[in-house]
Amino acid sequence: MSSSSTEGAPPVSRKVIGLAVAGAVGGFLFGFDSSVVNGAVDAMADEFVMSEAVTGFAVAVALLGCAAGAYFAGKIADRYGRIPAMKIGALLFLVSAIGTGLAFSVWDLIFWRLVGGLGIGLASVIAPAYISEISPRHVRGRLASLQQLAITTGIFAALLSDAVLANSAGGADGTLWLGIEAWRWMFIACALPAAVYGWIAFRLPESPHFLVLNGKEDQARTIFNRIIPGDDIERHIREIRESIQEEKLSTRKGSLRGNRFGLLPVVWIGIILSVLQQFVGINVIFYYSTTLWKAVGFQEKDSLTISVATSVTNILVTLVAIALVDRIGRRPILLTGSIGMAVSLGVMAMAFSSAVGTGSEISLPGAWGPVALVAANVFVISFGASWGPLVWVLLGEIFPSRIRARALGLAAAAQWIANFAITLSFPIMAAGSLPLTYAMYAAFAAASFFFVMFKVPETNGMSLEQAETLFVPKGAPVSPLPVASDEAK
């Protein structure tokens, strides 16, 4: 079976593409809600007279909610289904948007951002699991990458709305409609996509994998017939059933426990992929870029414009990743991205080592300002074309079906905790030494190269049930699964 081509594969049903796009709307909310704080952070800090540490916590606290939401998402999805979990996430998004926009104190603000984080955490788990479970194997990488495309589109929409609102009011702290400041409207704007996500959740069918796992095979067949008419439905049902039986033989129902520091090895692989994705510092660009570029000499209006342009770049390179992931495979793209991230972050460390001034008076002399700006965008390109979308692809396909939602939840929780650590520490570390901060991110980018090189096998072109067998330790008892048929070649 060739892993580098999809030639000869059956055409993809429009219904499958539609379901994948609809499922990925949770990713849009994920990107929008997590990045909207970018344009509001300075005005928010001034409004409530927050120190650097409190500002960092107010920005990062949503990520603690994300970790909790991601962890419990697996339990909710396994017990009640993927669709009910989506509905809960939409509700949390909606109330958080309104609550944060109308916050009357720093603690009130922190609480509502925590609630929004719970919704983001749910969406971060359910969307990739749902998309992977309704996608044919030969396009699963591309359709699963829609999650990251939706995230990047959400980031773009958030930063664009921040720029429009701030410019309309003459600044993020300026007053707009109903006497409410622009930075508050930035958060309230999240309510609209939250309502759309909730409407979509009421119209999507349940995942066939979840239905088979819960003994509802007739309903699963009905959905398979709708989304992949003419395909071998019984083969899909049989592969899911065999995977379930295999997992029952090797471990107790739904258990993530194993002999590697208490967890199954494949769960650790998912956790480490998630943590490395965040430890390269990507969200520093999307949470603090406006503040960062203001600090090196750009005006607020220009800083917001740069942030929007960066988010557009992120969308475009994600489209490149979607086009290539099922053609050349996961590993080559990840390895190339790691090299690009390590080099660009190293250049940023060099640029900021030439900075003059301290605190908010920092500036980059000569050509170092443009060099830092170019390096930051090369970093975004390298991440957006590789580790951004592909980690979500791998998380959706490496776990055994019986533990998929729970393992995805744990990996996503680890991702959000790592994101929290980076987001909380950046203002403090940046005040101490920006060069050291970016050098640390570069070191993690280099580590990501070696982790993929030695620990992550290629899963391109395989069914979910076949892909998961690549992560079984050598010598472990595994029931033989059928090799890929010609349909997957």
Solvent accessible surface area in square Angstrom, and as a share of the most:
residue,aa,sasa,rsa
1,M,93,0.41
2,S,58,0.38
3,S,45,0.29
4,S,64,0.42
5,S,39,0.25
6,T,27,0.16
7,E,145,0.65
8,G,82,0.79
9,A,23,0.18
10,P,59,0.37
11,P,129,0.81
12,V,43,0.25
13,S,27,0.17
14,R,218,0.79
15,K,119,0.50
16,V,0,0.00
17,I,75,0.38
18,G,38,0.36
19,L,22,0.11
20,A,0,0.00
21,V,77,0.44
22,A,18,0.14
23,G,0,0.00
24,A,4,0.03
25,V,27,0.15
26,G,0,0.00
27,G,0,0.00
28,F,47,0.20
29,L,1,0.00
30,F,15,0.06
31,G,0,0.00
32,F,12,0.05
33,D,12,0.06
34,S,8,0.05
35,S,1,0.00
36,V,1,0.00
37,V,1,0.00
38,N,1,0.01
39,G,6,0.06
40,A,0,0.00
41,V,4,0.03
42,D,44,0.23
43,A,7,0.06
44,M,0,0.00
45,A,17,0.13
46,D,108,0.56
47,E,74,0.33
48,F,37,0.15
49,V,137,0.79
50,M,25,0.11
51,S,64,0.41
52,E,101,0.45
53,A,54,0.42
54,V,52,0.30
55,T,17,0.10
56,G,0,0.00
57,F,68,0.28
58,A,0,0.00
59,V,2,0.01
60,A,0,0.00
61,V,4,0.03
62,A,4,0.03
63,L,3,0.02
64,L,66,0.33
65,G,1,0.01
66,C,0,0.00
67,A,9,0.07
68,A,38,0.30
69,G,3,0.03
70,A,0,0.00
71,Y,92,0.35
72,F,106,0.44
73,A,0,0.00
74,G,0,0.00
75,K,86,0.36
76,I,37,0.19
77,A,0,0.00
78,D,31,0.16
79,R,181,0.66
80,Y,126,0.48
81,G,0,0.00
82,R,1,0.00
83,I,14,0.07
84,P,44,0.28
85,A,0,0.00
86,M,2,0.01
87,K,67,0.28
88,I,74,0.38
89,G,1,0.01
90,A,6,0.05
91,L,108,0.54
92,L,37,0.19
93,F,1,0.00
94,L,59,0.29
95,V,57,0.33
96,S,4,0.03
97,A,2,0.02
98,I,82,0.41
99,G,11,0.11
100,T,3,0.02
101,G,0,0.00
102,L,99,0.49
103,A,1,0.01
104,F,167,0.70
105,S,34,0.22
106,V,23,0.13
107,W,175,0.61
108,D,21,0.11
109,L,0,0.00
110,I,15,0.08
111,F,106,0.44
112,W,68,0.24
113,R,12,0.04
114,L,63,0.31
115,V,17,0.10
116,G,0,0.00
117,G,0,0.00
118,L,55,0.28
119,G,0,0.00
120,I,1,0.00
121,G,0,0.00
122,L,6,0.03
123,A,1,0.01
124,S,0,0.00
125,V,0,0.00
126,I,1,0.01
127,A,0,0.00
128,P,0,0.00
129,A,1,0.01
130,Y,0,0.00
131,I,0,0.00
132,S,1,0.01
133,E,3,0.01
134,I,4,0.02
135,S,15,0.10
136,P,13,0.08
137,R,20,0.07
138,H,16,0.07
139,V,7,0.04
140,R,3,0.01
141,G,0,0.00
142,R,60,0.22
143,L,14,0.07
144,A,1,0.01
145,S,0,0.00
146,L,28,0.14
147,Q,0,0.00
148,Q,9,0.04
149,L,33,0.16
150,A,13,0.10
151,I,10,0.05
152,T,0,0.00
153,T,46,0.27
154,G,0,0.00
155,I,9,0.05
156,F,52,0.22
157,A,23,0.18
158,A,0,0.00
159,L,2,0.01
160,L,74,0.37
161,S,26,0.17
162,D,0,0.00
163,A,9,0.07
164,V,83,0.48
165,L,18,0.09
166,A,1,0.01
167,N,69,0.35
168,S,74,0.48
169,A,21,0.16
170,G,73,0.70
171,G,7,0.07
172,A,4,0.03
173,D,98,0.51
174,G,16,0.15
175,T,87,0.50
176,L,30,0.15
177,W,144,0.50
178,L,154,0.76
179,G,55,0.53
180,I,31,0.16
181,E,40,0.18
182,A,0,0.00
183,W,1,0.00
184,R,27,0.10
185,W,47,0.16
186,M,0,0.00
187,F,6,0.03
188,I,31,0.16
189,A,34,0.26
190,C,2,0.01
191,A,19,0.15
192,L,133,0.66
193,P,17,0.11
194,A,1,0.01
195,A,53,0.41
196,V,70,0.40
197,Y,2,0.01
198,G,13,0.12
199,W,156,0.55
200,I,24,0.12
201,A,0,0.00
202,F,147,0.61
203,R,164,0.60
204,L,20,0.10
205,P,16,0.10
206,E,30,0.13
207,S,0,0.00
208,P,0,0.00
209,H,12,0.05
210,F,14,0.06
211,L,8,0.04
212,V,9,0.05
213,L,30,0.15
214,N,69,0.36
215,G,64,0.61
216,K,92,0.39
217,E,44,0.20
218,D,106,0.55
219,Q,97,0.43
220,A,0,0.00
221,R,61,0.22
222,T,76,0.44
223,I,15,0.08
224,F,9,0.04
225,N,79,0.41
226,R,117,0.43
227,I,2,0.01
228,I,16,0.08
229,P,89,0.56
230,G,86,0.82
231,D,39,0.20
232,D,61,0.32
233,I,18,0.09
234,E,82,0.37
235,R,26,0.10
236,H,28,0.12
237,I,0,0.00
238,R,101,0.37
239,E,11,0.05
240,I,2,0.01
241,R,90,0.33
242,E,61,0.27
243,S,1,0.00
244,I,10,0.05
245,Q,91,0.41
246,E,18,0.08
247,E,14,0.06
248,K,107,0.45
249,L,148,0.73
250,S,62,0.40
251,T,26,0.15
252,R,149,0.55
253,K,147,0.62
254,G,8,0.07
255,S,7,0.04
256,L,30,0.15
257,R,170,0.62
258,G,29,0.28
259,N,133,0.68
260,R,117,0.43
261,F,193,0.80
262,G,42,0.41
263,L,33,0.16
264,L,36,0.18
265,P,22,0.14
266,V,11,0.06
267,V,0,0.00
268,W,76,0.27
269,I,23,0.12
270,G,0,0.00
271,I,21,0.11
272,I,65,0.33
273,L,1,0.00
274,S,0,0.00
275,V,35,0.20
276,L,16,0.08
277,Q,4,0.02
278,Q,11,0.05
279,F,49,0.20
280,V,1,0.00
281,G,1,0.01
282,I,4,0.02
283,N,20,0.11
284,V,2,0.01
285,I,5,0.02
286,F,5,0.02
287,Y,6,0.02
288,Y,10,0.04
289,S,2,0.01
290,T,6,0.04
291,T,48,0.28
292,L,10,0.05
293,W,5,0.02
294,K,66,0.28
295,A,22,0.17
296,V,16,0.09
297,G,59,0.57
298,F,65,0.27
299,Q,128,0.57
300,E,55,0.25
301,K,129,0.55
302,D,66,0.34
303,S,0,0.00
304,L,3,0.01
305,T,80,0.46
306,I,25,0.13
307,S,1,0.01
308,V,20,0.11
309,A,55,0.42
310,T,7,0.04
311,S,0,0.00
312,V,58,0.33
313,T,33,0.19
314,N,1,0.01
315,I,28,0.14
316,L,102,0.51
317,V,16,0.09
318,T,0,0.00
319,L,82,0.41
320,V,76,0.43
321,A,1,0.00
322,I,23,0.12
323,A,51,0.39
324,L,67,0.34
325,V,0,0.00
326,D,2,0.01
327,R,120,0.44
328,I,82,0.41
329,G,1,0.01
330,R,1,0.00
331,R,59,0.22
332,P,61,0.38
333,I,12,0.06
334,L,0,0.00
335,L,25,0.13
336,T,94,0.55
337,G,4,0.04
338,S,0,0.00
339,I,95,0.48
340,G,19,0.18
341,M,0,0.00
342,A,24,0.19
343,V,94,0.54
344,S,4,0.03
345,L,1,0.00
346,G,25,0.24
347,V,49,0.28
348,M,0,0.00
349,A,13,0.10
350,M,116,0.52
351,A,0,0.00
352,F,4,0.02
353,S,73,0.47
354,S,35,0.23
355,A,28,0.22
356,V,82,0.47
357,G,51,0.50
358,T,112,0.65
359,G,54,0.51
360,S,96,0.62
361,E,135,0.61
362,I,26,0.13
363,S,42,0.27
364,L,19,0.09
365,P,55,0.35
366,G,76,0.73
367,A,71,0.55
368,W,82,0.29
369,G,10,0.10
370,P,81,0.51
371,V,52,0.30
372,A,0,0.00
373,L,41,0.20
374,V,95,0.55
375,A,6,0.05
376,A,3,0.02
377,N,36,0.18
378,V,64,0.37
379,F,2,0.01
380,V,0,0.00
381,I,72,0.37
382,S,16,0.10
383,F,8,0.03
384,G,0,0.00
385,A,23,0.18
386,S,1,0.01
387,W,1,0.00
388,G,0,0.00
389,P,0,0.00
390,L,0,0.00
391,V,0,0.00
392,W,3,0.01
393,V,0,0.00
394,L,0,0.00
395,L,0,0.00
396,G,0,0.00
397,E,0,0.00
398,I,0,0.00
399,F,0,0.00
400,P,19,0.12
401,S,2,0.01
402,R,25,0.09
403,I,0,0.00
404,R,0,0.00
405,A,1,0.01
406,R,93,0.34
407,A,0,0.00
408,L,0,0.00
409,G,0,0.00
410,L,39,0.19
411,A,0,0.00
412,A,0,0.00
413,A,7,0.05
414,A,16,0.12
415,Q,3,0.01
416,W,2,0.01
417,I,96,0.49
418,A,4,0.03
419,N,1,0.01
420,F,29,0.12
421,A,46,0.36
422,I,9,0.04
423,T,2,0.01
424,L,50,0.25
425,S,31,0.20
426,F,10,0.04
427,P,21,0.13
428,I,94,0.48
429,M,53,0.24
430,A,25,0.19
431,A,61,0.47
432,G,66,0.63
433,S,39,0.25
434,L,12,0.06
435,P,36,0.23
436,L,119,0.59
437,T,0,0.00
438,Y,2,0.01
439,A,45,0.35
440,M,59,0.26
441,Y,1,0.00
442,A,15,0.12
443,A,62,0.48
444,F,61,0.25
445,A,0,0.00
446,A,41,0.31
447,A,45,0.35
448,S,0,0.00
449,F,45,0.19
450,F,117,0.49
451,F,28,0.12
452,V,0,0.00
453,M,73,0.32
454,F,151,0.63
455,K,119,0.50
456,V,2,0.01
457,P,40,0.25
458,E,45,0.20
459,T,0,0.00
460,N,5,0.03
461,G,9,0.09
462,M,40,0.18
463,S,6,0.04
464,L,7,0.03
465,E,7,0.03
466,Q,20,0.09
467,A,0,0.00
468,E,7,0.03
469,T,41,0.24
470,L,70,0.35
471,F,15,0.06
472,V,50,0.29
473,P,57,0.36
474,K,209,0.88
475,G,85,0.82
476,A,38,0.29
477,P,113,0.71
478,V,58,0.34
479,S,40,0.26
480,P,130,0.82
481,L,34,0.17
482,P,63,0.40
483,V,134,0.77
484,A,18,0.14
485,S,41,0.26
486,D,110,0.57
487,E,77,0.35
488,A,6,0.05
489,K,94,0.40
